[in-house]
């Protein structure tokens, strides 16, 4: 069992940051945020005002924008980010932030203390600390957004503390090979926050830990790909759970590709409430996902803790490979299907569109809403890498994460 991340150590004024809705119109968020009328733009890079990002952070005011030139790498540039409503974005390519054997306050590369910080288009790697829990982004403020970024080969990609007022949004980003290797650190580890919105991301090959772990009270996990290489293959991390929601919470898992590699560290794929269902909500909705178990011997697609009393809902999902679908005896299961590789256009290359004549086509049923009124009909589908496209509406809904008549998709 992974210990809970630390609570915040600094008292801050009350702030409210509202997570973005599940989907509102466009399904990709790629436009860089603009500076506010009051915010200055601080430029970082060769020939710019500041040589390093941390030098700019130290001079920034609340609401400023820090633009980092992506043509060079910044090694050993570690610090605490103090300002509120700061926007940090890479320009002219994606800047590479290498911890270079250093850390800020024994916690990680950038320790984000400010509220409402947005980080857009950065690459971060190499975060390591003495207690083996270093993070590329250590979150201690209220409210945070990450977009279009690549966090890899850290002890944690993101590690957040506990903050009941904090909403965290992560979108269009990739996480790879994060984790010390002892099972206590992960690609992402979100603590006891108000909400997590995790969409259009590619999280893979966590080093023994989980591809995503969240203790948030509300989780929206939509249109992502969780997949990893087989154990022993170069680049493989042998992840444990693909998705771990250890304290339950009101959680929507919608339109994802969830793949477990052969030889993974744990046979479970989606784990819910297995460390105690201590969050106020205990309702889990698993809708229109494609689960792939490449372990030919063992597997559990949805593992539900014994303390979860609300029946979980599984609807319109594909379960490919061996294993138990769900461990909760009272789970509500509708229009789910077991399938082999022939059900997809090209299973080996992750074109998981239902094949012509597949039993997945038009076999879905209306999924309605959550108990709180959140719509559960998929309106997007994951596009590799770390993107999404609108899900077409053609006839009845197909089972799984993709609709057969969708536009051409990049695969790989």
N, C-alpha and C positions, 0 to 999 in steps of 0.2 A: 504494500500500500504506500502510495506516495504521500509524504507529509504535506500539510497545507502550506502555501507560500506565506511569507511573513505579512503581518498587518502593517499598515502605513505607520511610519514613525514620526510624521510631522502633522500637527493640527493645521487644518486649512479652513478658510471660510466655506460656507455651504455654496455649492454651485450645481446647476442642473444642466446636463448635457444629454440630449435625447438621441438615441440611436436612429439611424436611417430606417425607413420601413423595409419590409421584406423585399419588395420590388416596387419601384415607382417609375413606370414608363421605361426608360432605357435600362438595359440589363448590364451594361458595362459602365464603369465610372473611371474614365481615363483623363478627363480634362483637369489640368493643374488648377488649383485654387488661385484666386486673384487676391492681391493685397487689398486690405481695406483702405478707406480714405485716410485713416489716421496712421496706418502702418507703413513703416519704411521697408525698403528692399535692401538687404545686406548681401553683397556678392563675395563668394569664396572661390579661390583658385589662383592659378598662375596669373600674375599681373592684376589681380583683383584687390579690393580693399583689405580683405582678410585672407591669410594664407591657409587657414584650416577652419573647419566647421566650428570647433569648440571656441576658437577665438571670436567668431561671429556670435555664437550663443552668449558669450560673456558680455558682449556689448549691446545685445538686442534688448528692446523694450517689449512689453506686452503687445501682442497683435502684429508684430513685425513678421516679415518673410525673409528667410535665409535661403538663397539660391546657391547651390554647390555645383561647380563645374565638374562634369563627369569625365573629362579627358584624362584625369590623373587619379592615382590612389592616395589615400590619406592613412598613413600607418601610425599606430600608437596615439591616435587622436581620441582620447577618452575623457569624459567629463559629465557633469550634472547639468541638465537642461532646466533652468529655473523659471523661465518666463511663461506666462499664460497666453493661450490662443496663438502660440507661435506656429507658423507654417514653415516646414523644412522640405525643400524639394530639389531634386537633381535636375540639372539642365545640361544641354550639350552632351547627352549620353547619361549613363547611370554611374554616379560616383561610387567608388569602392572604399569602404571603411574597414580597415584591417586593425583589429585591436593590438596586434603586434606584441603580445606578451604583457600588455598593460591593462589596467582596469580602473574604474572610478569608484572610490569608496568601498572597494572589495565586493562590488555588486555586478559590474559589467561594463559595457562600452559606453552607451549613453543611458544615464539614469534620468528618466523623465519625471521631474517633480512638478512642473507646470501643469495647469489645467487646460483642457481643450486643445492639446497639441496635435498637429497633423504632420505626419512624415510621408513623403511621396517620392517614389522613384530613387531608392538607394539600395546598395548592396552592402551587407554587413557580415563579417565572419571573424572567427578567432577569439570570441569572448570566453575567457577562462578565469576562474578565481580560486582561492585556496579551499573554499568549502565545496567545490565542484558544482556550483549552482549559478555560474556566471551567465549573464544574458546579453545578447546584442542590444535589446531594448528592455530595460527594467522600468516598469511603470509604477509610479508612486503618486501621480496626480489623478485628478478626477476628469474622466473623459479623454479618449485617445482614438485617433484614426490612423491606420496604415494603409497605403495604397501603392500598387505597382512596384513592389520591392522584392528583393531576394535575400533571405536570411539563411545562411548555411554554415555548417561546421562550427557551431557554437555549443556551449553546454546547454543553453536554452536559446531558442530564437527570440521569443517573447516570454517574459515572466512578470506577472502582475501581482500586486499585493491585494489585500481586502479593502474594498471601498463600496459601501452599499449605495452610494450615489453615482457611481461611475458606469458609463456605457462605453463599450469598446467595439470599434468597427474595424474589420480587416477584410480587404477586398483586392482582387486582381494581383495577388502576391504568391510567391513560391517559398516553401520551407523545405530544407533538405539536410539530412545527416546531423541534425542538432541532437544533443544529449551526451552526457559524460560516458554513458555505457553501463551505468549501474541501475537503471530503471527508475531513477528519481528525478530525471530531467528530460525535457521533451522538445519537440519542434515548437510547440506553444504550450504554455501553462498559464491559464487564466484563473485567478483566485476568486474569492467571494465578492463579485461585483454585481451591479444591478442587471446588466445585460451584455451579451456578446452577440454581435452579428458577424458571421463568417461566411463570405460568399465569393464565388468565382475564383477560388484559390486552388493551388496545387501543393499538397503537403505529402511528403513521401520520405521513406527511408530514415525515419527517426532512429537514432542509435540506441536501440533496446527500449527506449521510452515510447511514448505515444505520439502519433502524428498530430493529435489535437486532444488536449485535456482542459476541461473547463468546469469550474465550480460555480459559475454564474447562476443567478436565480432564474434568468430567462435566456435561452439559447436559440438563435436562428442560424441554422447551418444549411446553406442552400447553394446548389449548383457548383459544387467543388469536386475535385478528384483527389482521392486518397489512394495511392498505389505505391508499391515498392518492388525492388528487384529481389529475386530469390536469394536466400541465405548463401553466402559463399561467393556470390558474383561481385565483381568489382563495383564499388559504390553502394552496395547493400548495407542497410543499417539494422536489419532484423528487428523491426518495430514490434511493440507489444500491441495494445489496442489501436485501431485506426482512429476511433473516436471514443473518448472516455468522458462521461458526465457523472462523476462519482457521487455527487450529492443530489442527483435528480434535478428538479427544477422544471418549469414549463419549457418544453424543448420541441422545436420543429426541425426535423431532418428531412429535407425535401430536394429531390432531383439530383442527388449526388451519385458519383461512381465511387464505390468503396471496395477496394481489392485487398485481399490478404495474400502475401507471398508464401510460397513453400518455405518451411523452416522458420516461421516467425517466432517471436519470443512468447507469444500467448495465442491460443487458438480463438479467442474472442475477437470480434470485429467492432461492434458497437456495444459499449458497456454503459449501463444506466443505473444509478443508485446503488452501486455495489460497495460503497464505503459509508453507507448510511444515507437514507433519503431525508436529509436535514433541511433542504430548501423548502420554502412554503408550497410550491407547486410540485405535483408528482405526475404530471400529464406529459406523455411522450407521444409524438406523432411522427411516424416513419412512413413517408409517402413518396411514391414514384422514384425510388432509388434503384440502382443496379448494383447488387452485391456479387462479388466474384471471389470465390475461395479457391486459391491455387494450391492449397495443402490438400493432398489427396487422401489423407488419413483422418484428420480431425478438423473440427471447426464449430463455432457457435456464431450465428449471424447477429443476433440481438440477445445480449445477456442482461437480465433484469434482476436487481437485488431483491432479496426476500422482504425488505422493508417497504417496498413500493406497493401501495394498496390500490392505486388507480389503475385500471386496465390500460395497457399501452395499446395504441392503434397502429396496425401495420396494414397498408393498403396500396395496391398497384405497384408492388415491388417485384423485382426479379431476384431470385436466389440461385446462383449458379455455383455448382460444386457441392461437395459433401458437407454435412453438418446439420445441427439442430437449428431450426429457423428462429425460435424464441423460447426462452426458458420460463416465462411467466405463464402459468396454466390458464389464467383468465384473459389473456391477451385477445383483443378483437382483431381478427384477420379477415380481410376482404380483398378479393381479386388479385391475390399474389400468385406468382408462378415459380416453379422450379424449372431450370432450363440448362441446356448444354451449349457448347460453343456454336452449334449449328443454328441456334436461335438468333445469332447476330451476324451482321454483314461481314465483319472481320475481327473476330475476338482477339487474335494475336496482336493486332495493331491498334487495339482499343477503338475501332469503329463499332460501337455498341448499338448502332441503329438496328432495330428489328429487321431480320432478313425477310425477303419476300416469302409469303406463305407461312411465316412464323406465327405461332399461337399467341405471341405478344401483341400483335396488331389488333387494334380496336377492342382489346379485352379489358381495358380499364373501366372503372366506375367512378361516378362523381364523389369526390372526397369531402366536399363541404368545407367546414371551418373548424377551428379549434373551439374549445369551450369558451374562450375569450373573444371569438369572432374573427380570428385571423384566417384568411382564405388559404386553402391547401391545394388549390389547383395549380400545377406547374405552368409557369409562363416563360421559362427560359430553359436552356440546357447548356451544360459545360462544354467549352471549346478549348482545346489544348493549344498552347499552355496558358494557364491562369487567366482565362477569359470566359465569355459566355455569349450566346446568341439567343434571339427570341425562339421559343418553341412554337413551331407551326401548329395550327389548328386544322386538322384534316380528318374528317369523320369522327368516330369515337376516339377517346383517349387511348393511346397505347400504354401497355404496362412497361415500367422501367423509366430510366432517366432520359430516353430519347424517343422522338417521334419519327416514324418511318419516312415520312415525306419531307423531312427537314432539308435545309440547304446544304451544300457541300461543306464538309468540315475538315479542318486539318486534323491529322491523327498522328500518334507517336507516343 
